[in-house]
Amino acid sequence: MAMEYVLYASADLAAEKLRTFIANATGGEVLGNFVRCDALDVTAREEDPDELSPAPTSSASTIG
């Protein structure tokens, strides 16, 4: 069964730095343009500026 997860972030982070972060977080290995950890493959890519998520504002509520 294939599953896909999409992570969106407003951080100004290059795809290579994101791949390195994901590899460190999962114990995976960067292989070209993706990270592999066991049977999990993670691909990081940068969106066009018009497609970026807006940064949260100070009026955003928190759950807790």
C-alpha positions in Angstrom: 0.0 0.0 0.0 1.4 3.4 -1.0 0.9 6.4 1.2 1.8 10.0 0.6 2.3 12.8 3.1 2.7 16.4 2.1 4.5 18.8 4.5 4.1 22.5 3.8 6.1 25.1 5.6 6.6 28.8 5.4 10.3 28.6 6.3 12.8 30.1 3.8 14.7 26.8 3.5 16.4 25.5 0.4 15.4 22.0 -0.7 18.9 20.6 0.0 18.8 21.8 3.6 15.4 20.3 4.0 16.6 17.0 2.6 19.5 17.0 5.1 17.1 17.9 8.0 14.7 15.0 7.0 17.6 12.6 6.7 18.8 13.5 10.2 15.3 13.3 11.7 14.5 9.9 10.2 17.9 8.3 10.3 17.7 8.2 6.5 20.2 8.8 3.8 20.2 11.6 1.1 20.3 9.9 -2.3 20.3 12.5 -5.0 17.1 14.5 -4.8 15.4 12.4 -2.2 15.9 10.8 1.3 15.5 7.1 1.9 14.8 5.5 5.3 13.9 1.8 5.0 10.9 1.8 2.7 10.2 5.5 3.1 11.2 7.9 0.3 11.0 11.7 1.0 11.3 14.2 -1.8 11.8 17.9 -1.0 11.1 20.6 -3.5 10.7 24.4 -3.4 7.4 25.9 -4.4 7.0 29.0 -6.6 6.7 32.1 -4.4 3.0 32.5 -5.3 2.3 29.0 -3.9 4.0 29.4 -0.5 2.0 29.1 2.6 1.6 32.4 4.5 3.5 32.8 7.7 1.3 32.6 10.8 0.4 35.9 12.3 0.4 36.9 16.0 -3.4 36.7 16.0 -3.3 32.9 15.3 -4.7 30.9 18.1 -2.9 27.9 19.6 -4.4 24.6 20.5 -3.7 23.5 24.1 
